[in-house]
């Protein structure tokens, strides 16, 4: 009888462990090439006087680290501050935010040295460039994930664009693991 109870308890423990939610939820990234693993920046594009290149190493970083995920990350150089912080940036206006859904826009960023401000702005990808819970972040010389989540959309937004405004100041930084997905933030 004791053996049966022990086996029953063991079976129940295994069943409970198997049915428990996992540590990390999987989300569907709506962005193509968010980790730059194609070796190219696309479908993102930059505007203004900044330059961007896909790299395998963070050359010259005060804190030597490789990409956060995979083999590649994006290195961005801002030669001088813009008259407005939105005068330089990176965007992909090929999305639609659907009525009744909310979206999380997340990415990893690190600067060459010091700190640098960047705006993450899930926005309408055309005039009037309406933002949906934008975030002005301060990146440091270590990889850190930043994110912002929109409110539930009250109407469809097309084109919609996960945008970075980077014209706050002169600087060098790296980005990796950019994600846009439905729902609340998932680590």
C-alpha positions as CSV (number, residue, x, y, z in Angstrom):
1,X,0.0,0.0,0.0
2,X,2.8,2.4,0.9
3,X,4.5,1.7,-2.5
4,X,1.3,2.6,-4.3
5,X,1.0,5.9,-2.4
6,X,4.6,6.8,-3.1
7,X,4.1,6.0,-6.8
8,X,0.8,8.0,-6.9
9,X,2.5,11.0,-5.3
10,X,5.4,10.8,-7.7
11,X,3.1,10.7,-10.7
12,X,1.1,13.6,-9.3
13,X,4.2,15.7,-8.8
14,X,5.4,15.0,-12.3
15,X,2.0,15.9,-13.8
16,X,1.9,19.1,-11.8
17,X,5.4,20.1,-12.8
18,X,4.7,19.4,-16.5
19,X,1.5,21.5,-16.4
20,X,3.0,24.5,-14.8
21,X,3.7,27.5,-17.0
22,X,7.3,27.8,-18.2
23,X,9.8,30.4,-17.1
24,X,9.7,32.2,-20.4
25,X,6.7,32.8,-22.6
26,X,7.2,32.8,-26.3
27,X,6.0,35.7,-28.3
28,X,5.7,36.2,-32.0
29,X,8.0,39.0,-33.1
30,X,6.2,41.1,-35.7
31,X,9.5,42.5,-36.8
32,X,11.5,40.8,-39.5
33,X,15.2,40.6,-38.7
34,X,15.0,42.2,-35.2
35,X,18.3,40.6,-34.4
36,X,20.0,41.6,-37.7
37,X,20.9,37.9,-38.2
38,X,20.5,38.4,-42.0
39,X,23.7,40.5,-41.8
40,X,21.7,43.6,-43.1
41,X,19.7,46.3,-41.4
42,X,16.5,45.8,-43.4
43,X,13.6,46.2,-43.1
44,X,14.7,49.0,-40.8
45,X,16.1,52.1,-42.4
46,X,17.8,55.2,-40.9
47,X,17.2,58.8,-41.7
48,X,19.1,62.0,-40.9
49,X,22.9,62.0,-40.7
50,X,23.4,58.9,-38.6
51,X,25.1,55.8,-40.0
52,X,24.4,52.2,-39.2
53,X,26.2,48.9,-39.9
54,X,25.5,45.4,-38.9
55,X,28.5,44.0,-36.9
56,X,29.6,40.9,-35.1
57,X,31.6,42.7,-32.3
58,X,31.2,45.8,-30.3
59,X,34.6,47.2,-31.2
60,X,35.8,50.0,-29.0
61,X,33.1,49.5,-26.3
62,X,34.2,50.5,-22.8
63,X,32.6,47.3,-21.6
64,X,33.6,44.5,-24.1
65,X,30.6,42.4,-24.9
66,X,29.4,40.7,-28.0
67,X,25.8,40.8,-29.4
68,X,23.0,39.9,-27.0
69,X,21.6,37.2,-29.3
70,X,23.0,35.4,-32.3
71,X,26.1,36.6,-34.2
72,X,25.1,40.1,-35.2
73,X,24.0,43.4,-33.8
74,X,23.6,46.9,-35.2
75,X,26.2,49.6,-34.6
76,X,24.8,53.2,-34.9
77,X,26.8,56.4,-35.0
78,X,25.3,59.8,-34.4
79,X,27.8,62.4,-35.7
80,X,26.1,65.4,-34.0
81,X,22.9,66.2,-32.1
82,X,20.0,67.3,-34.3
83,X,18.1,70.5,-33.9
84,X,15.4,68.1,-32.7
85,X,16.0,64.6,-31.3
86,X,13.7,63.2,-34.0
87,X,16.0,64.7,-36.8
88,X,17.8,61.3,-36.9
89,X,16.4,57.9,-36.3
90,X,15.6,54.4,-37.4
91,X,12.2,53.2,-38.5
92,X,10.2,50.5,-40.2
93,X,6.8,51.8,-41.3
94,X,5.4,48.5,-42.7
95,X,3.1,47.5,-39.8
96,X,-0.5,47.9,-38.7
97,X,-1.6,48.3,-35.1
98,X,-5.0,46.6,-34.9
99,X,-8.0,48.0,-33.0
100,X,-8.6,46.1,-29.7
101,X,-4.9,45.0,-29.3
102,X,-1.9,46.5,-27.5
103,X,1.7,46.1,-28.5
104,X,5.1,45.9,-26.8
105,X,8.1,47.4,-28.4
106,X,11.4,46.2,-26.9
107,X,15.1,46.1,-27.6
108,X,18.6,45.8,-26.1
109,X,20.9,48.8,-26.3
110,X,24.4,49.7,-25.0
111,X,26.6,52.7,-25.7
112,X,30.3,52.9,-26.5
113,X,30.9,54.8,-23.3
114,X,29.0,57.0,-20.9
115,X,25.3,57.4,-21.4
116,X,23.0,58.4,-24.3
117,X,19.3,59.2,-24.5
118,X,17.2,57.5,-27.2
119,X,13.4,57.6,-27.7
120,X,11.5,54.4,-28.5
121,X,8.3,55.5,-30.1
122,X,5.6,53.1,-31.4
123,X,3.9,55.6,-33.7
124,X,1.7,56.3,-36.7
125,X,4.2,56.1,-39.5
126,X,2.9,59.2,-41.3
127,X,1.8,62.7,-40.4
128,X,0.7,63.5,-37.6
129,X,3.3,60.9,-36.3
130,X,1.1,60.2,-33.3
131,X,2.9,58.2,-30.6
132,X,1.5,55.4,-28.5
133,X,3.3,55.5,-25.1
134,X,6.8,56.5,-26.2
135,X,9.8,56.0,-23.9
136,X,12.9,58.3,-23.6
137,X,15.5,55.9,-22.2
138,X,19.1,56.5,-21.0
139,X,21.4,53.7,-22.2
140,X,24.7,52.9,-20.5
141,X,27.8,51.0,-21.5
142,X,26.2,47.6,-20.6
143,X,23.5,45.8,-22.5
144,X,20.1,46.6,-21.1
145,X,16.6,45.8,-22.3
146,X,14.2,48.7,-22.7
147,X,10.5,48.4,-23.6
148,X,7.3,50.3,-23.8
149,X,3.7,48.9,-24.2
150,X,0.9,50.8,-25.9
151,X,-2.6,51.1,-24.6
152,X,-5.2,49.0,-26.3
153,X,-5.7,50.6,-29.8
154,X,-9.0,52.3,-30.2
155,X,-8.7,52.2,-34.0
156,X,-6.5,50.5,-36.6
157,X,-3.3,52.5,-37.2
158,X,-1.7,52.1,-40.7
159,X,1.1,52.6,-41.4
160,X,2.4,52.0,-37.9
161,X,6.1,52.2,-37.1
162,X,8.3,51.1,-34.2
163,X,10.7,54.1,-34.4
164,X,13.9,55.2,-32.6
165,X,14.7,58.9,-32.3
166,X,18.4,59.2,-31.8
167,X,19.4,62.8,-32.4
168,X,19.7,63.8,-28.7
169,X,23.5,63.9,-28.7
170,X,26.6,62.8,-30.5
171,X,27.2,59.1,-29.7
172,X,28.0,55.5,-30.7
173,X,25.8,52.7,-29.6
174,X,24.7,49.1,-30.4
175,X,21.2,47.6,-30.7
176,X,20.1,44.0,-30.7
177,X,17.0,41.8,-30.1
178,X,14.5,44.4,-31.3
179,X,10.9,43.0,-30.8
180,X,7.4,44.2,-31.6
181,X,4.7,41.9,-30.4
182,X,1.1,41.8,-29.2
183,X,0.4,42.1,-25.5
184,X,2.2,43.0,-22.4
185,X,6.0,42.9,-21.9
186,X,7.5,39.4,-21.8
187,X,11.1,39.0,-20.7
